[in-house]
């Protein structure tokens, strides 16, 4: 999957917004809702950061001020994903 192939590039010092479009599509289409943590990891790979309830995936520099952005996948206490959002890291 292209998402997983771009992981290393998203972590570079000046990567551009290499996974931004894909992350926006995941957030806008609600594609992560009702997926378990294991299903999210199977689809997107291991998170760059994250605990049981929040998984964070680097996107590159998707905001105008050179800061890195992340896709944040938050899970409900019951285990299903409640939402995915794009945020500044």
N, C-alpha and C positions, 0 to 999 in steps of 0.2 A: 504494500500500500504506500502511496506517495507520502502520506502523513508521516509514517514511520521512517522513511528514507530521508526526510528533511530534518530529523531531530538534531543531528550534530550541527548542521548548518544554522539552525535557529539559535544555537548557543554561542555562536561566534561574536566577536566584539562589534562588528558592523555587518550584520547579516541581511539587512533589509527585512521586509515583512513576509518571510518565506511561507508561513503557514496561516497568515491572517485571513485570507479568503475562505480557506477550508474551515477555520474556526468560526467565522461568522455564519457560514452555512449550517454548521452543527448547532449553533445557538439559535438561529432564526427558525430552523425547521423543527426544533425540539427533538432532534434525533437521539439525544441521550436520555430522554425521559423513559422511565420504567426499565432501565437497564441496571443490572447489578454491577457492583464494583468489578467483578471478574469479567463481565461482558465488555465494560468500558476498556479495561486493560487489554483484552483480546483484540479489540478494534483499534485502539490508539497506541498500544504498547505501554510499557512501564511509565508512570508519571515522572517528571523531573523532580517534583516535590509532592508531598502529600501524605496524608494520614488516612484514617479510616473513612472520615466523612467528607474530605476535600482533596481532590486530585488536581494538580497544576501542571500544565504542559506549556513549554516555551513556544512563542510564535515568531520571535524576532522583534525588530523595531517597527512597530505598527502605529506609533503615535508620532506627532511632529516634533517632539522634543528629545529624540534620541534614546528614550527609555524603552526597555524591553516590555513586551506585552505577554500575557499569558491567557490560555483558555483555562478557566476554573470550572471544574465539574463538582457540584455539591450534591451530596447524598442525604436523603432523609434518614432519621434514626432507624427506620425499618429496613434500610438497605437499598432501596431504589433511588435512582438519581432524581433529584427534584428539578435541577436546572443546570444549564451550561451558559457561562457568560465570558465575554472577552474583557479583560481588565489590564490596567497598567501594573507592571510588576513593582 
